[in-house]
C-alpha cells in the first residue's frame, strides 16, 4: 500500500506517514500472480533487506487493514512484528503483513527488495473467469 500505488489512497491516504524504512533483517519479498501483487513471507534470514513505508494507524484503521488483508482467514495475511530502520538509523518495531509461502501458488519474481511493479492489477479491474 505504498504511496503512488492502487490501494494507498483507499487505505492509507489519511494516515500519518512516519517515513521510509528498511528491514533490519532479510525477508523474502516476491511478486505473485495473476495480479502482480507483492507478498512478503515470514521467513527471516532469507531474501533481501526490504524497503517500505511506515504509517501510524488507530485501532479502527488497523481493523480495516486486517479485513482488507484477510487476516482472519486461514490463507490470509498475518501481522508479523519486525524491526526496521530509517536512513538516519532510527529503529522502530512495526508490524508488516506477511503470508505463508505454502498458500502462494504463482510466484512471478526472484526475491526483491523494493516493490515498484506498476503492472499490479487493482481489485476493481480484476475479471473473474467463468
Beta strands, then each sheet from edge to edge (+ up, - down):
strand 1: 16-27
strand 2: 29-32
strand 3: 37-40
strand 4: 48-56
strand 5: 78-85
strand 6: 91-98
sheet 1: 4+ 1- 5+ 6-
sheet 2: 2+ 3-
end
